[in-house]
Amino acid sequence: MRDALLSLRRISRTFGGVQAAVDVDLDVHRGEVLALVGDNAAGKSTIARLMGGVLQPTSGEIWFDGRQVSIPSPRAATALGLASVFQESSLVENLDVVDNLYLGQELRTRLGLLDHHLMRQQARHHLGALSARVPDPSVPLRQLSAGQRQCVAIARTLVSDPSLVVLDEPTASLSVGQTAEVLSYIDGLREQGLGVVLISHNLGDVRAIADRIEVLRHGRNNGSFLADEASYEAVLAAITGATHLPPRR
């Protein structure tokens, strides 16, 4: 197994008396899609927010690119090279695609003015890198389909030149066609050599795009699978607890 880009070691997170994550181990490598799956309250979103700097672990270690790090904030995550797209979209409906991509990270000229030309040019580049079906980056976001909007959210992560992207339920509430579109964007991230963490309830999507699958149950690791070898039944058994890993000592 090649060196991991991101490693979580015995990561735990408690909220009062509730254990949302318990001794979780996780490795993500460059150029792969790792799917993080589990039932409701399995700890998936907690782990996503720990990687994104929204939450901090109660205990455990985070290693990134060969060194131990802390991620005290989303800004710190971005500085390290971790970008996240959470279910709660931060896109703005009445802004165009370019403005959404660069919202809060605008490019400026030497005189301090907004560099609209460069942002538009780079927006086309980022969308093109995902083979995006967004015909005109100057159109308002509200005119795009749900799949195209998700593409904009994913392309927005590329602005900060990340090494790893975390996607929290990116295909939730999308049609079959829009889901296929978003999965192709995720493949585009992998083709660029990025590590991708995909959180999803949909095992069909997971098996279609992921390289590896990690199952969480009640905040703990409960199974690791190669996506092209694992049966649907085996993954489902780990999710439901029909099979389980022995408790760690």
Contacts in CASP RR format, 6 or more apart in sequence:
PFRMAT RR
TARGET T0000
AUTHOR 0000-0000-0000
METHOD contacts of the structure
MODEL  1
MRDALLSLRRISRTFGGVQAAVDVDLDVHRGEVLALVGDNAAGKSTIARL
MGGVLQPTSGEIWFDGRQVSIPSPRAATALGLASVFQESSLVENLDVVDN
LYLGQELRTRLGLLDHHLMRQQARHHLGALSARVPDPSVPLRQLSAGQRQ
CVAIARTLVSDPSLVVLDEPTASLSVGQTAEVLSYIDGLREQGLGVVLIS
HNLGDVRAIADRIEVLRHGRNNGSFLADEASYEAVLAAITGATHLPPRR
1 27 0 8 1.000
2 29 0 8 1.000
3 29 0 8 1.000
3 66 0 8 1.000
4 27 0 8 1.000
4 28 0 8 1.000
4 29 0 8 1.000
4 63 0 8 1.000
5 28 0 8 1.000
5 29 0 8 1.000
5 30 0 8 1.000
5 64 0 8 1.000
5 65 0 8 1.000
5 163 0 8 1.000
5 164 0 8 1.000
5 195 0 8 1.000
6 26 0 8 1.000
6 27 0 8 1.000
6 28 0 8 1.000
6 51 0 8 1.000
6 62 0 8 1.000
6 63 0 8 1.000
6 64 0 8 1.000
6 65 0 8 1.000
6 82 0 8 1.000
6 164 0 8 1.000
6 195 0 8 1.000
7 25 0 8 1.000
7 26 0 8 1.000
7 27 0 8 1.000
7 28 0 8 1.000
7 61 0 8 1.000
7 62 0 8 1.000
7 63 0 8 1.000
7 64 0 8 1.000
8 24 0 8 1.000
8 25 0 8 1.000
8 26 0 8 1.000
8 27 0 8 1.000
8 47 0 8 1.000
8 50 0 8 1.000
8 51 0 8 1.000
8 60 0 8 1.000
8 61 0 8 1.000
8 62 0 8 1.000
8 63 0 8 1.000
9 25 0 8 1.000
9 60 0 8 1.000
9 61 0 8 1.000
9 62 0 8 1.000
9 63 0 8 1.000
10 23 0 8 1.000
10 24 0 8 1.000
10 25 0 8 1.000
10 59 0 8 1.000
10 60 0 8 1.000
10 61 0 8 1.000
11 21 0 8 1.000
11 23 0 8 1.000
11 24 0 8 1.000
11 25 0 8 1.000
11 26 0 8 1.000
11 47 0 8 1.000
11 50 0 8 1.000
11 57 0 8 1.000
11 59 0 8 1.000
11 60 0 8 1.000
11 61 0 8 1.000
11 62 0 8 1.000
12 19 0 8 1.000
12 21 0 8 1.000
12 22 0 8 1.000
12 23 0 8 1.000
12 24 0 8 1.000
12 57 0 8 1.000
12 58 0 8 1.000
12 59 0 8 1.000
12 60 0 8 1.000
13 19 0 8 1.000
13 20 0 8 1.000
13 21 0 8 1.000
13 46 0 8 1.000
13 50 0 8 1.000
13 55 0 8 1.000
13 56 0 8 1.000
13 57 0 8 1.000
13 58 0 8 1.000
14 20 0 8 1.000
14 58 0 8 1.000
19 219 0 8 1.000
20 43 0 8 1.000
20 46 0 8 1.000
20 219 0 8 1.000
21 43 0 8 1.000
21 46 0 8 1.000
21 47 0 8 1.000
21 50 0 8 1.000
21 57 0 8 1.000
21 216 0 8 1.000
21 219 0 8 1.000
21 220 0 8 1.000
22 218 0 8 1.000
22 219 0 8 1.000
22 220 0 8 1.000
23 220 0 8 1.000
23 221 0 8 1.000
23 248 0 8 1.000
24 47 0 8 1.000
24 216 0 8 1.000
24 219 0 8 1.000
24 220 0 8 1.000
24 221 0 8 1.000
25 221 0 8 1.000
26 34 0 8 1.000
26 36 0 8 1.000
26 47 0 8 1.000
26 214 0 8 1.000
26 221 0 8 1.000
27 34 0 8 1.000
28 34 0 8 1.000
28 164 0 8 1.000
28 195 0 8 1.000
28 196 0 8 1.000
28 197 0 8 1.000
29 195 0 8 1.000
30 163 0 8 1.000
30 193 0 8 1.000
30 194 0 8 1.000
30 195 0 8 1.000
31 190 0 8 1.000
31 193 0 8 1.000
31 194 0 8 1.000
31 195 0 8 1.000
31 196 0 8 1.000
32 190 0 8 1.000
32 195 0 8 1.000
32 196 0 8 1.000
32 211 0 8 1.000
32 212 0 8 1.000
33 186 0 8 1.000
33 187 0 8 1.000
33 189 0 8 1.000
33 190 0 8 1.000
33 195 0 8 1.000
33 196 0 8 1.000
33 198 0 8 1.000
33 209 0 8 1.000
33 210 0 8 1.000
33 211 0 8 1.000
33 212 0 8 1.000
34 195 0 8 1.000
34 196 0 8 1.000
34 197 0 8 1.000
34 198 0 8 1.000
34 210 0 8 1.000
34 211 0 8 1.000
34 212 0 8 1.000
34 213 0 8 1.000
34 214 0 8 1.000
35 198 0 8 1.000
35 199 0 8 1.000
35 200 0 8 1.000
35 206 0 8 1.000
35 209 0 8 1.000
35 210 0 8 1.000
35 212 0 8 1.000
35 213 0 8 1.000
35 214 0 8 1.000
35 227 0 8 1.000
36 44 0 8 1.000
36 47 0 8 1.000
36 48 0 8 1.000
36 197 0 8 1.000
36 198 0 8 1.000
36 199 0 8 1.000
36 200 0 8 1.000
36 214 0 8 1.000
36 216 0 8 1.000
37 44 0 8 1.000
37 199 0 8 1.000
37 200 0 8 1.000
37 201 0 8 1.000
37 203 0 8 1.000
37 206 0 8 1.000
37 213 0 8 1.000
37 214 0 8 1.000
37 215 0 8 1.000
37 216 0 8 1.000
37 235 0 8 1.000
37 239 0 8 1.000
38 44 0 8 1.000
38 201 0 8 1.000
38 215 0 8 1.000
38 216 0 8 1.000
38 217 0 8 1.000
38 239 0 8 1.000
39 217 0 8 1.000
39 239 0 8 1.000
39 240 0 8 1.000
41 218 0 8 1.000
42 216 0 8 1.000
42 217 0 8 1.000
42 218 0 8 1.000
42 219 0 8 1.000
42 239 0 8 1.000
43 216 0 8 1.000
43 219 0 8 1.000
44 168 0 8 1.000
44 199 0 8 1.000
44 216 0 8 1.000
45 87 0 8 1.000
45 168 0 8 1.000
45 199 0 8 1.000
46 55 0 8 1.000
46 219 0 8 1.000
47 216 0 8 1.000
48 84 0 8 1.000
48 86 0 8 1.000
48 166 0 8 1.000
48 168 0 8 1.000
48 197 0 8 1.000
48 199 0 8 1.000
49 55 0 8 1.000
49 86 0 8 1.000
50 56 0 8 1.000
50 57 0 8 1.000
50 62 0 8 1.000
50 71 0 8 1.000
51 62 0 8 1.000
51 71 0 8 1.000
51 77 0 8 1.000
51 82 0 8 1.000
51 84 0 8 1.000
51 164 0 8 1.000
51 166 0 8 1.000
51 197 0 8 1.000
52 71 0 8 1.000
52 74 0 8 1.000
52 77 0 8 1.000
52 82 0 8 1.000
52 84 0 8 1.000
52 166 0 8 1.000
53 71 0 8 1.000
53 72 0 8 1.000
53 73 0 8 1.000
53 74 0 8 1.000
53 76 0 8 1.000
53 77 0 8 1.000
53 82 0 8 1.000
54 74 0 8 1.000
54 84 0 8 1.000
54 86 0 8 1.000
56 70 0 8 1.000
56 71 0 8 1.000
56 72 0 8 1.000
61 68 0 8 1.000
62 68 0 8 1.000
62 69 0 8 1.000
62 70 0 8 1.000
62 71 0 8 1.000
63 69 0 8 1.000
64 80 0 8 1.000
64 81 0 8 1.000
64 82 0 8 1.000
65 80 0 8 1.000
65 163 0 8 1.000
69 80 0 8 1.000
70 76 0 8 1.000
71 77 0 8 1.000
71 80 0 8 1.000
71 82 0 8 1.000
74 84 0 8 1.000
77 83 0 8 1.000
77 84 0 8 1.000
78 160 0 8 1.000
78 162 0 8 1.000
81 160 0 8 1.000
81 161 0 8 1.000
81 162 0 8 1.000
81 163 0 8 1.000
81 164 0 8 1.000
82 162 0 8 1.000
82 163 0 8 1.000
82 164 0 8 1.000
82 165 0 8 1.000
82 166 0 8 1.000
83 157 0 8 1.000
83 158 0 8 1.000
83 160 0 8 1.000
83 162 0 8 1.000
83 164 0 8 1.000
83 165 0 8 1.000
83 166 0 8 1.000
84 157 0 8 1.000
84 165 0 8 1.000
84 166 0 8 1.000
84 167 0 8 1.000
84 168 0 8 1.000
85 150 0 8 1.000
85 153 0 8 1.000
85 154 0 8 1.000
85 156 0 8 1.000
85 157 0 8 1.000
85 165 0 8 1.000
85 166 0 8 1.000
85 167 0 8 1.000
85 168 0 8 1.000
85 170 0 8 1.000
86 168 0 8 1.000
87 168 0 8 1.000
87 169 0 8 1.000
87 172 0 8 1.000
89 149 0 8 1.000
89 153 0 8 1.000
90 103 0 8 1.000
91 100 0 8 1.000
91 141 0 8 1.000
91 149 0 8 1.000
91 152 0 8 1.000
91 153 0 8 1.000
91 156 0 8 1.000
92 99 0 8 1.000
92 100 0 8 1.000
92 103 0 8 1.000
92 141 0 8 1.000
93 140 0 8 1.000
93 141 0 8 1.000
93 142 0 8 1.000
94 140 0 8 1.000
94 141 0 8 1.000
94 142 0 8 1.000
95 103 0 8 1.000
95 140 0 8 1.000
95 141 0 8 1.000
96 137 0 8 1.000
96 138 0 8 1.000
96 139 0 8 1.000
96 140 0 8 1.000
96 141 0 8 1.000
97 123 0 8 1.000
97 127 0 8 1.000
97 134 0 8 1.000
97 136 0 8 1.000
97 137 0 8 1.000
97 138 0 8 1.000
97 139 0 8 1.000
97 141 0 8 1.000
97 144 0 8 1.000
97 152 0 8 1.000
98 116 0 8 1.000
98 119 0 8 1.000
98 120 0 8 1.000
98 123 0 8 1.000
98 137 0 8 1.000
98 138 0 8 1.000
100 141 0 8 1.000
100 152 0 8 1.000
100 156 0 8 1.000
101 119 0 8 1.000
101 123 0 8 1.000
101 126 0 8 1.000
101 137 0 8 1.000
101 152 0 8 1.000
101 155 0 8 1.000
101 156 0 8 1.000
101 159 0 8 1.000
102 119 0 8 1.000
102 123 0 8 1.000
102 159 0 8 1.000
103 156 0 8 1.000
105 159 0 8 1.000
105 160 0 8 1.000
106 114 0 8 1.000
106 115 0 8 1.000
106 119 0 8 1.000
107 114 0 8 1.000
107 115 0 8 1.000
107 118 0 8 1.000
107 119 0 8 1.000
107 122 0 8 1.000
108 114 0 8 1.000
108 115 0 8 1.000
109 115 0 8 1.000
120 137 0 8 1.000
120 138 0 8 1.000
122 159 0 8 1.000
123 137 0 8 1.000
123 155 0 8 1.000
124 137 0 8 1.000
126 155 0 8 1.000
126 158 0 8 1.000
126 159 0 8 1.000
127 134 0 8 1.000
127 137 0 8 1.000
127 151 0 8 1.000
127 152 0 8 1.000
127 155 0 8 1.000
129 155 0 8 1.000
129 158 0 8 1.000
129 188 0 8 1.000
129 192 0 8 1.000
130 151 0 8 1.000
130 154 0 8 1.000
130 155 0 8 1.000
130 158 0 8 1.000
130 184 0 8 1.000
130 185 0 8 1.000
130 188 0 8 1.000
130 189 0 8 1.000
131 184 0 8 1.000
131 185 0 8 1.000
131 188 0 8 1.000
132 148 0 8 1.000
132 151 0 8 1.000
132 155 0 8 1.000
132 185 0 8 1.000
133 148 0 8 1.000
133 151 0 8 1.000
133 181 0 8 1.000
134 144 0 8 1.000
134 148 0 8 1.000
134 151 0 8 1.000
134 152 0 8 1.000
141 149 0 8 1.000
141 152 0 8 1.000
144 152 0 8 1.000
145 178 0 8 1.000
146 173 0 8 1.000
146 174 0 8 1.000
146 175 0 8 1.000
146 178 0 8 1.000
147 174 0 8 1.000
147 178 0 8 1.000
147 181 0 8 1.000
147 182 0 8 1.000
148 181 0 8 1.000
150 170 0 8 1.000
150 171 0 8 1.000
150 174 0 8 1.000
150 178 0 8 1.000
150 182 0 8 1.000
150 185 0 8 1.000
151 181 0 8 1.000
151 182 0 8 1.000
151 185 0 8 1.000
153 170 0 8 1.000
154 165 0 8 1.000
154 167 0 8 1.000
154 170 0 8 1.000
154 182 0 8 1.000
154 185 0 8 1.000
154 186 0 8 1.000
154 189 0 8 1.000
155 185 0 8 1.000
157 165 0 8 1.000
162 194 0 8 1.000
163 194 0 8 1.000
163 195 0 8 1.000
164 194 0 8 1.000
164 195 0 8 1.000
164 196 0 8 1.000
164 197 0 8 1.000
165 189 0 8 1.000
165 194 0 8 1.000
165 195 0 8 1.000
165 196 0 8 1.000
165 197 0 8 1.000
166 196 0 8 1.000
166 197 0 8 1.000
166 199 0 8 1.000
167 186 0 8 1.000
167 196 0 8 1.000
167 197 0 8 1.000
167 198 0 8 1.000
167 199 0 8 1.000
168 199 0 8 1.000
169 199 0 8 1.000
169 200 0 8 1.000
169 201 0 8 1.000
170 182 0 8 1.000
170 186 0 8 1.000
170 198 0 8 1.000
170 200 0 8 1.000
171 178 0 8 1.000
171 179 0 8 1.000
171 182 0 8 1.000
171 183 0 8 1.000
171 200 0 8 1.000
171 202 0 8 1.000
171 205 0 8 1.000
172 201 0 8 1.000
174 182 0 8 1.000
179 202 0 8 1.000
179 205 0 8 1.000
183 205 0 8 1.000
183 208 0 8 1.000
183 209 0 8 1.000
186 196 0 8 1.000
186 198 0 8 1.000
186 209 0 8 1.000
187 209 0 8 1.000
189 195 0 8 1.000
189 196 0 8 1.000
190 196 0 8 1.000
190 211 0 8 1.000
198 205 0 8 1.000
198 206 0 8 1.000
198 209 0 8 1.000
198 210 0 8 1.000
200 206 0 8 1.000
203 232 0 8 1.000
203 235 0 8 1.000
203 236 0 8 1.000
204 232 0 8 1.000
206 213 0 8 1.000
206 227 0 8 1.000
206 235 0 8 1.000
207 213 0 8 1.000
207 227 0 8 1.000
207 230 0 8 1.000
207 232 0 8 1.000
207 235 0 8 1.000
210 227 0 8 1.000
211 226 0 8 1.000
211 227 0 8 1.000
211 228 0 8 1.000
212 224 0 8 1.000
212 225 0 8 1.000
212 226 0 8 1.000
212 227 0 8 1.000
213 224 0 8 1.000
213 225 0 8 1.000
213 226 0 8 1.000
213 227 0 8 1.000
213 230 0 8 1.000
213 235 0 8 1.000
214 221 0 8 1.000
214 223 0 8 1.000
214 224 0 8 1.000
214 225 0 8 1.000
215 221 0 8 1.000
215 222 0 8 1.000
215 223 0 8 1.000
215 224 0 8 1.000
215 225 0 8 1.000
215 235 0 8 1.000
215 238 0 8 1.000
215 239 0 8 1.000
216 222 0 8 1.000
217 238 0 8 1.000
217 239 0 8 1.000
217 241 0 8 1.000
217 244 0 8 1.000
220 245 0 8 1.000
221 245 0 8 1.000
222 238 0 8 1.000
222 239 0 8 1.000
222 241 0 8 1.000
222 243 0 8 1.000
222 244 0 8 1.000
222 245 0 8 1.000
223 238 0 8 1.000
223 243 0 8 1.000
223 245 0 8 1.000
225 234 0 8 1.000
225 235 0 8 1.000
225 238 0 8 1.000
234 243 0 8 1.000
236 242 0 8 1.000
237 243 0 8 1.000
238 244 0 8 1.000
END
